Structure formats: C-alpha cells, structure tokens
C-alpha cells in the first residue's frame, strides 16, 4: 500500500534518515539557549540610582515645590510600583510625604 506515492519501506528509510538529524537538532538546542542568555549584557542604571534591594533601586526624579526630592522605583528585571517616593528621616523610602525627611520644611 502506498501513501502519496511512498511505500511503507520508503517511509521507514525516510524516518531512519531523519532521526539522527532530529536528535542532533534537539541535542544542540540547549547550547543555543545558553549562548543567547550569555549575550545579554547588564543594563545600565539610571543616574543617581540608590540600591534598596535585590535588583531594586530608587531613582531621583525631581524636587517638589518645597524642595523635597522625589524618587521612583526602578528594576531592570522586576515589576515595580509606579509611585512617587520620598526619603524618610531614617534613610528608608516612603510614599507618605508627611513622613518624609523634608516634611519639616512645610
């Protein structure tokens, strides 16, 4: 019996000749993935970035109307909150302007 003009014997030979090629392609795929990962370069950080955690940074934006520095969160690999932060008296960051180190200037 033939299928599209190919006999059963021809299909077996075709399968036998394709298996080594398929095996070689599958064996080589991890090498390609590793090459792509190693080609990725470390992103440059925005100017003035302050490290606050594992790949988390606070980046100065601008001073507000009373001279209080505003910051935004940045990470080259993680999702971050899109919130304006201020520096607290203890050096941490807060989204509450009234708790910011510059709150006393008001």
ZADO-1210 file (C-alpha; in nm, 4 decimals, padded with zeros to 6 digits):
<atoms>
<atom x="00.0000" y="00.0000" z="00.0000" code="UNK" pos="1"/>
<atom x="00.1320" y="00.3453" z="-00.0815" code="UNK" pos="2"/>
<atom x="00.0659" y="00.6793" z="00.0795" code="UNK" pos="3"/>
<atom x="00.1080" y="00.9694" z="-00.1613" code="UNK" pos="4"/>
<atom x="00.3320" y="00.7540" z="-00.3769" code="UNK" pos="5"/>
<atom x="00.5602" y="00.6470" z="-00.0889" code="UNK" pos="6"/>
<atom x="00.5744" y="00.2820" z="00.0061" code="UNK" pos="7"/>
<atom x="00.5927" y="00.1593" z="00.3635" code="UNK" pos="8"/>
<atom x="00.9557" y="00.0596" z="00.3099" code="UNK" pos="9"/>
<atom x="01.0423" y="00.4110" z="00.1826" code="UNK" pos="10"/>
<atom x="00.8749" y="00.5711" z="00.4836" code="UNK" pos="11"/>
<atom x="01.0820" y="00.3575" z="00.7213" code="UNK" pos="12"/>
<atom x="01.4023" y="00.4569" z="00.5431" code="UNK" pos="13"/>
<atom x="01.2962" y="00.8226" z="00.5496" code="UNK" pos="14"/>
<atom x="01.2235" y="00.8022" z="00.9234" code="UNK" pos="15"/>
<atom x="01.5548" y="00.6286" z="00.9859" code="UNK" pos="16"/>
<atom x="01.7424" y="00.9018" z="00.7991" code="UNK" pos="17"/>
<atom x="01.5575" y="01.1865" z="00.9770" code="UNK" pos="18"/>
<atom x="01.6033" y="01.0550" z="01.3318" code="UNK" pos="19"/>
<atom x="01.9776" y="01.1338" z="01.3565" code="UNK" pos="20"/>
<atom x="01.9168" y="01.4850" z="01.2221" code="UNK" pos="21"/>
<atom x="01.6310" y="01.5430" z="01.4666" code="UNK" pos="22"/>
<atom x="01.8434" y="01.4099" z="01.7519" code="UNK" pos="23"/>
<atom x="02.1295" y="01.6456" z="01.6572" code="UNK" pos="24"/>
<atom x="01.8943" y="01.9453" z="01.6489" code="UNK" pos="25"/>
<atom x="01.7414" y="01.8611" z="01.9862" code="UNK" pos="26"/>
<atom x="02.0836" y="01.7997" z="02.1367" code="UNK" pos="27"/>
<atom x="02.2115" y="02.1360" z="02.0121" code="UNK" pos="28"/>
<atom x="01.9167" y="02.3453" z="02.1357" code="UNK" pos="29"/>
<atom x="02.0415" y="02.3944" z="02.4960" code="UNK" pos="30"/>
<atom x="02.3693" y="02.5306" z="02.3585" code="UNK" pos="31"/>
<atom x="02.1772" y="02.7914" z="02.1603" code="UNK" pos="32"/>
<atom x="01.9763" y="02.8940" z="02.4661" code="UNK" pos="33"/>
<atom x="02.2922" y="02.9286" z="02.6761" code="UNK" pos="34"/>
<atom x="02.4567" y="03.1404" z="02.4064" code="UNK" pos="35"/>
<atom x="02.1587" y="03.3750" z="02.3956" code="UNK" pos="36"/>
<atom x="02.1494" y="03.4140" z="02.7745" code="UNK" pos="37"/>
<atom x="02.5199" y="03.4903" z="02.7977" code="UNK" pos="38"/>
<atom x="02.4887" y="03.7504" z="02.5218" code="UNK" pos="39"/>
<atom x="02.2560" y="03.9619" z="02.7381" code="UNK" pos="40"/>
<atom x="02.4507" y="04.2468" z="02.8922" code="UNK" pos="41"/>
<atom x="02.3840" y="04.4051" z="03.2276" code="UNK" pos="42"/>
<atom x="02.1602" y="04.7102" z="03.1870" code="UNK" pos="43"/>
<atom x="02.2998" y="05.0451" z="03.2843" code="UNK" pos="44"/>
<atom x="02.1365" y="05.2038" z="03.5861" code="UNK" pos="45"/>
<atom x="01.9752" y="05.5473" z="03.5745" code="UNK" pos="46"/>
<atom x="02.1832" y="05.8328" z="03.7123" code="UNK" pos="47"/>
<atom x="02.1722" y="05.8629" z="04.0909" code="UNK" pos="48"/>
<atom x="02.0159" y="05.5189" z="04.1462" code="UNK" pos="49"/>
<atom x="02.0235" y="05.4045" z="04.5103" code="UNK" pos="50"/>
<atom x="02.0221" y="05.0273" z="04.5724" code="UNK" pos="51"/>
<atom x="01.7415" y="04.9250" z="04.8080" code="UNK" pos="52"/>
<atom x="01.7189" y="04.5508" z="04.7451" code="UNK" pos="53"/>
<atom x="01.7953" y="04.2691" z="04.5050" code="UNK" pos="54"/>
<atom x="01.7885" y="04.4477" z="04.1677" code="UNK" pos="55"/>
<atom x="01.5677" y="04.7218" z="04.3149" code="UNK" pos="56"/>
<atom x="01.6710" y="05.0859" z="04.3036" code="UNK" pos="57"/>
<atom x="01.5293" y="05.4272" z="04.3915" code="UNK" pos="58"/>
<atom x="01.5985" y="05.6862" z="04.1252" code="UNK" pos="59"/>
<atom x="01.5694" y="06.0609" z="04.1926" code="UNK" pos="60"/>
<atom x="01.3073" y="06.2317" z="03.9757" code="UNK" pos="61"/>
<atom x="01.2992" y="06.5963" z="04.0803" code="UNK" pos="62"/>
<atom x="01.2371" y="06.8208" z="04.3780" code="UNK" pos="63"/>
<atom x="00.8788" y="06.9148" z="04.4541" code="UNK" pos="64"/>
<atom x="00.7551" y="07.2692" z="04.5213" code="UNK" pos="65"/>
<atom x="00.9103" y="07.2802" z="04.8709" code="UNK" pos="66"/>
<atom x="01.2426" y="07.1266" z="04.7719" code="UNK" pos="67"/>
<atom x="01.1686" y="06.7687" z="04.8781" code="UNK" pos="68"/>
<atom x="01.3399" y="06.5152" z="04.6496" code="UNK" pos="69"/>
<atom x="01.1025" y="06.2735" z="04.4799" code="UNK" pos="70"/>
<atom x="01.2086" y="05.9222" z="04.3810" code="UNK" pos="71"/>
<atom x="01.0719" y="05.6449" z="04.1626" code="UNK" pos="72"/>
<atom x="01.1384" y="05.2730" z="04.1970" code="UNK" pos="73"/>
<atom x="01.3385" y="05.1034" z="03.9208" code="UNK" pos="74"/>
<atom x="01.4381" y="04.7449" z="03.8465" code="UNK" pos="75"/>
<atom x="01.5936" y="04.6085" z="03.5291" code="UNK" pos="76"/>
<atom x="01.4229" y="04.2698" z="03.5803" code="UNK" pos="77"/>
<atom x="01.1224" y="04.3087" z="03.8124" code="UNK" pos="78"/>
<atom x="00.7865" y="04.4816" z="03.8028" code="UNK" pos="79"/>
<atom x="00.7809" y="04.7853" z="04.0310" code="UNK" pos="80"/>
<atom x="00.5145" y="05.0155" z="04.1744" code="UNK" pos="81"/>
<atom x="00.4622" y="05.3393" z="03.9837" code="UNK" pos="82"/>
<atom x="00.4511" y="05.5611" z="04.2927" code="UNK" pos="83"/>
<atom x="00.6365" y="05.8755" z="04.3958" code="UNK" pos="84"/>
<atom x="00.8542" y="05.8057" z="04.6999" code="UNK" pos="85"/>
<atom x="01.0274" y="06.0390" z="04.9452" code="UNK" pos="86"/>
<atom x="01.3266" y="05.9834" z="05.1733" code="UNK" pos="87"/>
<atom x="01.2355" y="05.9194" z="05.5384" code="UNK" pos="88"/>
<atom x="01.4493" y="06.0533" z="05.8269" code="UNK" pos="89"/>
<atom x="01.5953" y="05.7048" z="05.8884" code="UNK" pos="90"/>
<atom x="01.7135" y="05.6801" z="05.5254" code="UNK" pos="91"/>
<atom x="01.4377" y="05.4474" z="05.4067" code="UNK" pos="92"/>
<atom x="01.1793" y="05.5458" z="05.1455" code="UNK" pos="93"/>
<atom x="00.8127" y="05.6253" z="05.1979" code="UNK" pos="94"/>
<atom x="00.5214" y="05.7124" z="04.9732" code="UNK" pos="95"/>
<atom x="00.3770" y="05.9305" z="05.2531" code="UNK" pos="96"/>
<atom x="00.5053" y="06.2840" z="05.2032" code="UNK" pos="97"/>
<atom x="00.4181" y="06.3801" z="05.5607" code="UNK" pos="98"/>
<atom x="00.6663" y="06.1186" z="05.6886" code="UNK" pos="99"/>
<atom x="00.9429" y="06.2384" z="05.4565" code="UNK" pos="100"/>
<atom x="01.2602" y="06.3974" z="05.5894" code="UNK" pos="101"/>
<atom x="01.1646" y="06.7248" z="05.4212" code="UNK" pos="102"/>
<atom x="00.8158" y="06.7381" z="05.5813" code="UNK" pos="103"/>
<atom x="00.9544" y="06.9739" z="05.8455" code="UNK" pos="104"/>
<atom x="01.0177" y="07.2370" z="05.5749" code="UNK" pos="105"/>
<atom x="00.6441" y="07.2884" z="05.5179" code="UNK" pos="106"/>
</atoms>
